[in-house]
C-alpha cells in the first residue's frame, strides 16, 4: 500500500528512496476503497500531522520514513512544549499509520521508548480535556429569544433547537438532508445516515417529540423553516446571503459554532465557552438534571459506552442523590 493514499507524499530528499514502495501502481478502484477506509476528517488530520513531522525532520536532516523510535520520541518531547496531549497522540497516530501503510512492522510509535515518553508527557501535563460549556435548557430558551427576525432567525432557531433536542454533533446537524426528516403524529423522526461513530453508514433513527412551548418546540420550528424556504430536497440547513436569500450549499460545522457564539454574545454569555458541541453536551446535562436515566440519554446521544456518556452528564448528577445533602447541615 502506498503511504500517499493515507498520509500524503513522502519527501524524496529525506530517505524516501530507501522505503520499499510498491513497484506497481495500485488500481484506481483500490485507491478509492483505501481512501474510503478512513473518514475524510481523519485523512485530513493524518496528512496535516504527517507534514508537520516531515518538516520537523527536514530541519534536523533526519529521515521521517522509516523513522527510528528515538526520532519519534524526540519529536513528541519537542511537541510537548507547545501542544496538548491529545494533539500529540493524534500526531503519533499519523506517524504510525504512515509506517503501517508500507508494511513496516513493528511501527516505531509502539516502541517502549516512545510509549514511556508519552506516559511521561501525560503525567507531567495531565490529560483532562478542555471542554466547552454545556448550553442548558434555560440558556437555549434565552438564545431562541435573541435570534434575528426573518429567515435567518428562522433557520437559527430550528438549528439550535433540533441540535439540542436531538443531542446531535454539529457534523450530524449540517449533514442532514430534508429527506432525513419524517414528521409524525408524535413528533419528528430524524434519520442519521452517518456519524462520527458510524462511518460505515449503518444509520440510526432519533425521535424528537413536540415541545410544550410552540416558541421553543424543535418540531414546529423545523416545520416553519422548511415551509418558509420551500426546500424539498438536498441540505436541510443552508447558508443565507446578505439579501436574505437561501443558498443551495449546506452549512459547515464551523457555521454552527459561529451561530451559537453569536447568540451567546447577545444573551450576555461568554462566547469563548460555547461552541457547536454545547448543544449535545447541554442536552445530556439538562436531561440528567431533570432525572432522565443514563439509558434514555444514551438512546438519544447514540453513545455506546456508559463511561463516555458520563463525561457529559457528570455535572448534572453533582447534586442528585448527593450524600452531603443527607447530613442535616
N, C-alpha and C positions, 0 to 999 in steps of 0.2 A: 504494500500500500504506500502510495506516495504521500509524504507528510504535507505537501502543499494542499491536499484535499481537505485537511483538517485545520492546520495552523498557518498556512501561507508559505511563502518561499523561504528556503534556507539560504542564507548569504553564501555565495560561492567562494568568497575570499576568506572564509573562516572555517575551513576544514570540511566543507560540504563535499569536496571531491572524494573524500575518503569514506563517505557514507554509502552503504550498499543500496542505492535506489534501484527500482525495478528497471530492467533493461528494455522491457516492452511497455508502451503507454497503456494505461487502463482504458477499456471501452467507455464511451461516454455514459452509457446506461449504468455501469458500475460506479462511475464517479458520482452520478446523480444520487444513487442509493447511499453511498458513503456520506455525502453531504446531508442527506435526509436522516441519517442516523443520529444527528445532533440537532438540537433546537437552533434556530438562527441566532438568537441572542447568545447562546453558548459558543457558537462558532465565531461570532464577532469578538467575544471576550477572549477566546483562545488566541486568535490572530493578534489582537492588541497586546496581550500579555507576552506572546512569543516575540513580537517586535521589540518590546521593552527589554527582554532578556538578551536578544541578539545585539541590541545597541550597547548594553552594559558590557557584553563580551567583546564587542568591537573596540571599544575604548581601551580595553585592557589587553587586546591582542590575544584573546582566548577563543578557542573553538566552542561554539554552542552545541555542535552536533557531531559526534556524541559528546555530551558534557560529562565531566567527571563528578563524582559526589562532592569532592572538595570545592569545585567551581560552583555547584548549586548551593552548597552550604554558605559559601562566601557571599553569593548573590543575595540570599534571603536575609543574611545577617546585615547586609548593607540596606536592604529594603526596610528592615525593622526600625531604622532611624526615622522613617517618614511615612510608612504605610501601616494600615490597620492589619490585624492578624488575619481577618477574613480575606483581605486583598492578597496577602502573602500566600495564603493557601490556594487561592484561585490561580495565582501565577505558577505555583508548583504543579497544579493540575494540568496547566497548559504545557509545561515543560515535559511532564510525564507522558502526556498524550502525544506529543511530537515524537518522542523516542519509541513509544509503542507502535506508532504508525509505520515505522520502518523495521519493526521486528526486534528492537533492542530489548533484551531481557537478561537480567533484571534492569529496570529503569533506574537511573541514578537517584530519583526522588525517593526511592524505597530504601536506600542505603541507611544504615544506622547513624552515620554521621549527619545526614540530612534530617532524619527523624528526631534525633536528640537536639539538633539546633532548633527545630520547630517547637519542640517541647519546652526548651528554654525560653524562646520568644513568648510563648503562651503564658508561661509562669511569670515572666517579667512584665509583660504588657497587659495581661488579663485578656479575657475573651468575651466579656459582656458586650453584646451588640448595642449600638446607639439606635434606639427605636423611636419612630415618630409617635406623637401623642395621639391616642385614640380619639376620634370625634364621637362623643357620646350623643344620645338621643336629643338632649336639650340643645346641644350645640348644632346639631343637624337642623333642628327646627329654626334656630336663630339664623343659620346660613340661608335657609329657604326664604326667610322673610327679607333677606338683604339682596336677593337676586335682582337682576335687571328687569325692566319691563320689556315686552315684545318677545321676539322669537329666541333671542339669546337667553333670556331668563327662563323661558320655557324649556329650552334644552338643558340648561344648568340644573334646574330643579329636577327634571327627570333623571339626569345623570347621577346626581349625588344621592337621591332617594333610592334609585334602583341599586346603586353600588352599596349603599348602607344596608338596605333590606335583604339583598342577596348575598352580602358578605363577599363581594366579588373582588378579585385582584383588578388592578387598573388595566392590565393586559387583557383580561377576560371581558371587561366592560367595553373597551374600544374594539375588541374583536367580534362583538355581536353584530349580526345582521338582522334586518327586520323579520326575516323568516324564522329566526330563532325564538321569536316571542309568540306565544299562543295564549290568547285571552280566554279564560274560562269563567264559569259562574262563581267559583271560589276566589278567583284572582288571576294571577299571571303565571304561566309555566315558561321558564327560560331554559333553553337547551344550550349547554356549553359544549361546543364541538371539540374543543381542545383547550388545555390549560397547562400551567407550569408542571403539574404532577400527572398530566395525561397527554404526553407527547405523541402517543400512538393513536390518538383520536377516538378512544372508546366512547367518550361523551358522557354527560351527566345532566339530569333534569333537576331544576331548582324551582321550588314553589314560592311565589311571592303573594301573600294574602292581601286583600284590601285593607287599607288603613282606616282607623276610626275617624280621622280628620281628613276631609277631602283636600285641604290645602297641603298636607304632607303625605298623602296617600301615594305610594310609588306607582301603583297600577293606574290610577286615574291620571296622574301627571304624565306617565309614559304614553297613555292613550291620547292625551291632548297634544303632545309633541308630534306623534305620528299623524294625527288627523290634521293638525295645523300645517305641517310641512308637506303633506301629501306623499311622503316617501312610501313606496310599497315593496321595493327590493333593495338589496345592497346594504351598505353600512347603516347601522342604527343611529349612531351618534356621529355627527359630521361637523366640519368647520363652517363658520359663518363669516362672510366678508363684512367690511365696514358699512356696506349698504343694507345689511340685514338679510342678505341672500344666502340661502343654504347651499353649500358646495357639495359636489359629489364625493369628495375624499373624506375618509374616516378620520376621527381624532386620533392622536397618539397618546401613549401613556404619559408623556410629559405634559400634554394639554390637560389631562385630568388633574395632575398635580397643580398646574397653574390656576385652574378654576377654583380648586379648594383653597389655595393660598389667597386668591383674590377675595373670596368670600370671608376667609378668616380675618383678613385685614379690615374689611367693612364692619365686622362684628366686634372688633377690638381685641381679637386674639393674636397671639404671637405666631405669625405665618411661618416662621422658621421651624416651628414644632410640628407643623401639619403637612401632609402630602397625600398622594393617592392612596397609600396604604392605611391612612387614618380611617377610611370608611370600613375596611374589612376588620381591622382591629377594634374599631369602635363598636361594630355590631357584636362581636364576641364579648367584649367587656360589658356593654349595656345589657346584653341578654343574661350574662352571669349575675349582674346586679339585680335584675328582675326575677331571678330564681330559675332560669332555664337550666336544664340538665346539660352535662357535658355532651351526652349523646345527641341531643337535639341541636346543640351548637355545631357539633362535628358534621351532622347531616347537612347543615346549611353551608358551612365553610368548605366542606369537602376534605377536611383533614382525615388522614388515615391513622394518625398516631395521637393518643391521648396526651403524651408528653409535649407534642408540638402545639396542640390547641391550648394547653395550659400556659404556654408562654404568652398567649394573647389574653387569657381571662384571669390571670393571677390577681390583677388589681381589682377586678370585680368581686373576687372572693375574699378580699382582705378583711371585710367586716361581717361576712356571712358566717354564722356559727363560729364566731371568734371566741376562744376560751377566755380571753381577757374580759369579755362582756359578762361573764358569769361570776366574776369575782366580787361583785357587790360594791364596787368603788364609787 
